[in-house]
């Protein structure tokens, strides 16, 4: 899905990346890292 404006895409990329960093930082075990990194997948999708 493409955004209607470049600013919206970039803003959602920044927001999703920050959520991903916070989620990965709060993981307690290494098995949770894959689930915590899901926001990064959506952030990358916003940049393409």
N, C-alpha and C positions, 0 to 999 in steps of 0.2 A: 504494500500500500504506500502510495506517495503522499507526502504532505502538500498542502496547498501553498505553503510559503516556506522559504528557506529558513526564516527565523523560527517558525514553529518546529521544523525538523531539528534544527540545532538546539533549541530549548529543550525538546523532549529527549534528545541525546544526552544533554548535560544532566537532566533530572534522572533519567534512567541509570546513567553511569554512577551518580552519587548514591542512588538506592542500592545499586550493585556493590559498591565499595562498602557501604554500611552493612549490608547483609553478609558479605564475606567476612568482614571484621568481627561480626557477632557469632560466627559459627563456633561450636564447641569441639567438633570432631572433624576429621578430614572427610568422612563420608557425607557430610552436609554441604561441602563446598560446591558440588555439582548443582544442587538445588539452589544454593545461594547465588550462584553465578547466572541464573536464568535472566535476570534483568540486563546483563551484558549482551545477551543474544538479541534482545529487543532494541538495545541501544545501537548495536551494530546495524540492525535492520533500518533504523532511522537515518543512519549516515549514508546508506546506499540509495 
